[in-house]
Amino acid sequence: MPQLRATLPGEGDVLGALLDEAFAEHDEAQRFEPPVMALLLDGPRGGGRLSVVAEDAGRPVAVAFAGERLLRFCGETLRAVHLGPVGVSPRRRREGLGRLMCEAARAQAEASGADLLTLTTNPSHPARHLYERLGYTIIERFRPSLRALGPTSYLQSLAASEPWPSRLPGPPGRPLALIEDGPQGLTAPEALRPRLVRAGEAAVLTLRWPVIARGPGAAIPAWSTQLIAVRGRGADQVRAVEAACVYAHHDGSVVAWSHPAVAGPLQGFQRDGAPWVWRMGLGLTAAGARAVAEARAYDELGPSS
């Protein structure tokens, strides 16, 4: 039976290779390059302290990353631990390692005093059934807003790039929203291209993530740009989003995307064909259990229980 341990300094490459192997069969999977692993292991979320590795014969065979969050629900601030990614070597599947890693991560979260655990998955992923058996329930279901990026270089003059801000704005407050409560102290590695793009009174925050893109008969390295937040209305918002997409295209991104609750109905974005994302939660305290049971503000399919 593999032995459980904490992550070790300097093993980002080894764990990144394990995750790349675990997710190689999934379309548009993230590539776990050094900047991503640095954010998981050494970032301010506590990943190096809360994450768990399963090791057999001196080699990692599974890993569960976890990081701390502050979440706001009905005026109350809750401590959460977000689980994921969880990866198991393809050669060690069907041995119960996925359950083992999730249970170990839960024990770590409980020991840290967290109110709840959260994770994201999609209904087509086999892990979804494991999460349900472990007691996770759906907080929200949505399809991200997507936009394919093409040659639009003439728009580059519309806005300038500014330093990444110290405070990240959350989506608009809603009565039963369970959202991150900033500031979170997040410092994004420069390799992820953090940007604040302004146009008039509008602004857009973006990050670039390495992903696997499916080309004709092959999987190729690529990037996607996430719109973290969009502020402003009307023509200024259009200009800011267009400029952000230009920067994303120049950075090599093949798609721009956002949570619909963050960006709202943006011109040039669509959700037809986008995969469903399920955000799930597991209460560890009475306050956390209440939030998981009642949070439904962004669920596009209606109440899930």
C-alpha positions in Angstrom: 0.0 0.0 0.0 1.4 3.4 -0.9 2.5 5.7 2.0 1.1 9.1 2.4 3.3 12.2 2.9 3.4 15.9 2.4 4.8 17.5 -0.7 8.5 18.1 -0.8 10.4 21.3 -1.8 11.7 21.0 -5.4 9.4 18.2 -6.6 7.2 20.3 -8.8 8.6 18.8 -12.0 7.9 15.2 -10.8 4.4 16.0 -9.6 3.7 18.0 -12.7 4.7 15.1 -14.9 2.4 12.8 -12.8 -0.6 15.2 -13.3 0.1 15.6 -17.1 0.1 11.8 -17.4 -3.1 11.5 -15.3 -5.0 14.0 -17.4 -3.5 13.2 -20.8 -6.7 11.7 -22.2 -8.9 14.6 -21.3 -9.6 17.3 -23.9 -8.4 20.8 -23.1 -6.7 19.6 -19.9 -4.3 21.9 -18.2 -0.6 21.5 -18.7 1.1 21.5 -15.4 4.2 23.5 -16.3 6.6 25.0 -13.7 4.6 28.3 -13.1 1.4 26.3 -12.5 3.2 23.9 -10.1 4.8 26.9 -8.3 1.4 28.4 -7.7 0.1 25.0 -6.4 3.1 24.2 -4.2 4.6 27.5 -3.1 1.8 30.0 -3.5 0.0 31.8 -0.6 -2.9 29.3 -0.6 -1.0 26.8 1.6 -0.6 24.1 -1.0 2.7 22.9 0.3 1.1 22.4 3.8 -2.3 21.0 2.8 -1.5 18.8 -0.2 -0.9 15.1 0.0 1.3 12.7 -2.0 1.0 8.9 -2.2 4.4 7.3 -2.7 5.3 3.7 -3.6 8.8 2.4 -3.8 10.1 5.9 -3.6 8.0 7.3 -6.5 4.8 9.4 -6.3 1.8 7.5 -7.7 -0.9 9.9 -6.8 -1.3 13.5 -5.5 -4.1 15.6 -4.2 -3.5 19.4 -4.2 -5.4 21.6 -1.8 -5.3 25.3 -1.1 -7.0 27.6 1.4 -9.7 30.1 0.4 -11.9 32.6 2.2 -15.5 32.4 1.0 -18.3 34.8 1.7 -21.9 33.5 2.2 -24.9 35.6 3.4 -22.6 38.1 5.1 -20.4 35.5 6.8 -16.8 34.8 6.0 -16.0 31.0 5.9 -12.7 29.2 5.7 -12.5 26.8 2.8 -10.0 24.3 1.4 -10.3 23.8 -2.4 -9.4 20.3 -3.5 -7.7 19.8 -6.8 -6.1 18.8 -9.0 -6.2 15.2 -7.9 -4.2 12.9 -10.1 -3.5 9.1 -10.1 -1.0 7.4 -12.3 -2.8 5.6 -15.1 -0.8 2.5 -14.1 -2.3 2.6 -10.6 -6.0 3.2 -11.3 -8.8 1.1 -9.8 -6.7 0.6 -6.6 -8.8 3.0 -4.5 -6.1 5.7 -4.6 -8.5 8.5 -5.7 -10.6 7.8 -2.6 -7.5 7.6 -0.4 -6.2 11.0 -1.6 -9.6 12.7 -1.2 -10.0 11.3 2.4 -6.5 12.3 3.3 -7.1 15.9 2.0 -10.3 16.0 4.0 -8.4 15.1 7.2 -5.9 17.8 6.4 -8.7 20.4 5.9 -10.5 19.3 9.2 -7.2 19.6 11.1 -6.7 23.1 9.7 -10.1 24.3 11.0 -11.8 24.7 7.6 -15.5 25.1 7.4 -15.9 23.4 4.1 -14.2 21.7 1.1 -14.8 22.7 -2.5 -13.8 21.3 -5.8 -14.6 21.6 -9.5 -15.4 18.8 -12.0 -17.7 18.0 -14.9 -20.5 15.5 -15.3 -18.6 13.4 -17.9 -15.6 12.9 -15.6 -15.6 9.5 -13.8 -14.3 11.2 -10.6 -17.7 12.9 -10.2 -19.2 9.7 -9.0 -16.5 9.3 -6.4 -17.1 12.8 -5.1 -20.8 12.1 -4.8 -20.1 8.9 -2.8 -17.8 10.9 -0.5 -20.7 13.3 0.3 -20.0 16.3 -2.0 -23.0 18.1 -3.4 -23.4 20.6 -6.2 -23.1 24.3 -5.4 -23.4 25.5 -9.0 -23.4 24.3 -12.6 -22.4 26.5 -15.5 -20.8 26.6 -18.9 -18.0 29.0 -19.3 -18.2 31.8 -21.8 -15.8 31.1 -24.6 -14.2 33.1 -27.5 -11.9 31.7 -30.1 -9.0 34.1 -30.7 -8.1 35.2 -34.2 -5.9 37.9 -35.8 -7.2 41.2 -34.4 -3.9 43.1 -34.0 -5.4 46.4 -35.1 -7.1 46.6 -31.7 -3.9 46.6 -29.7 -3.8 50.4 -29.5 -7.1 50.5 -27.6 -5.6 49.9 -24.2 -2.4 49.6 -22.2 -1.2 46.8 -20.0 -0.9 47.7 -16.3 0.6 45.9 -13.2 -1.4 43.1 -11.6 -3.4 44.6 -8.7 -3.1 43.5 -5.1 -6.8 43.1 -4.7 -9.0 40.8 -6.9 -12.6 41.9 -7.3 -15.2 39.2 -6.9 -18.3 38.8 -9.0 -21.4 40.9 -8.1 -22.9 40.0 -4.8 -26.1 37.9 -4.9 -28.3 36.7 -1.9 -27.1 33.1 -2.0 -23.7 33.5 -3.6 -20.8 31.6 -2.2 -17.8 33.5 -3.6 -14.2 34.3 -2.8 -13.8 37.1 -0.2 -10.8 39.2 -1.2 -8.2 40.4 -0.9 -6.6 36.9 -1.1 -3.0 37.8 -1.3 -2.6 36.1 -4.7 0.6 36.9 -6.6 0.5 35.3 -10.1 3.8 34.2 -11.7 4.9 36.4 -14.6 4.9 33.3 -16.8 1.1 33.2 -16.5 0.9 36.7 -18.1 -1.1 38.5 -15.3 -2.6 41.7 -16.8 -4.9 44.5 -15.9 -6.2 46.0 -19.2 -8.0 49.4 -19.1 -10.1 51.2 -21.6 -11.8 54.4 -20.4 -13.8 53.6 -17.2 -13.6 49.8 -17.9 -11.0 47.2 -16.8 -10.3 43.5 -17.4 -8.1 41.2 -15.3 -6.6 38.2 -17.1 -4.4 35.2 -16.6 -3.0 32.8 -19.2 -3.0 29.0 -18.4 -1.1 26.3 -20.3 -3.5 23.6 -21.7 -3.5 20.7 -24.1 -5.3 21.6 -27.4 -6.7 18.9 -29.7 -5.5 19.5 -33.2 -6.2 17.3 -36.3 -5.1 13.9 -35.0 -2.8 15.2 -32.3 -2.6 16.9 -29.0 -0.6 20.1 -29.0 0.6 22.5 -26.3 -1.4 25.7 -26.2 -2.7 28.4 -23.8 -6.0 29.7 -22.7 -6.7 33.1 -21.2 -9.1 33.4 -18.3 -11.0 36.7 -17.7 -10.8 36.9 -13.9 -13.0 40.0 -13.7 -14.6 42.5 -16.0 -15.7 46.0 -14.9 -17.5 48.7 -16.7 -20.3 48.9 -19.2 -21.1 49.9 -22.8 -18.5 50.9 -25.3 -15.7 51.1 -22.7 -16.3 47.5 -21.6 -16.3 46.3 -25.2 -13.0 48.1 -25.9 -11.4 46.7 -22.7 -12.5 43.1 -23.5 -11.3 43.4 -27.2 -7.9 44.7 -26.0 -7.6 41.9 -23.5 -8.3 39.4 -26.2 -5.6 41.0 -28.4 -3.0 40.6 -25.7 -4.2 37.0 -25.1 -3.8 36.2 -28.8 -0.3 37.8 -28.9 0.6 35.6 -25.9 -0.3 32.5 -27.9 -3.7 31.7 -26.4 -6.2 29.8 -28.5 -9.3 30.7 -26.5 -10.5 33.3 -24.0 -13.0 32.2 -21.3 -14.7 33.4 -18.2 -17.2 32.3 -15.6 -20.6 33.7 -16.8 -21.2 35.3 -13.4 -18.0 37.2 -13.6 -18.2 38.5 -17.1 -21.9 38.5 -17.9 -23.0 38.5 -21.6 -19.9 39.7 -23.4 -19.9 40.4 -27.1 -18.2 37.7 -29.2 -18.4 35.1 -26.4 -20.6 32.1 -26.5 -21.4 29.0 -24.4 -22.8 26.7 -27.1 -20.5 23.7 -27.1 -18.7 24.6 -24.0 -18.3 21.8 -21.4 -20.4 21.9 -18.2 -18.5 22.7 -15.0 -19.8 21.5 -11.7 -18.6 23.2 -8.5 -19.2 20.9 -5.5 -18.9 21.3 -1.8 -18.7 19.3 1.4 -19.5 21.0 4.8 -17.1 20.3 7.7 -18.8 22.6 10.2 -22.4 23.6 10.8 -21.7 26.9 9.0 -20.0 25.2 6.1 -22.8 22.6 5.7 -25.4 25.4 5.6 -23.5 27.2 2.9 -23.1 24.1 0.8 -26.8 23.2 1.2 -28.1 26.7 0.4 -25.7 28.2 -2.1 -27.4 28.2 -5.5 -27.0 31.7 -6.9 -25.1 30.9 -10.1 -26.6 27.4 -10.8 -27.9 27.7 -14.4 -29.8 24.4 -14.2 -31.8 25.4 -11.1 -31.8 23.8 -7.6 -29.8 20.6 -7.7 -31.3 18.9 -4.6 
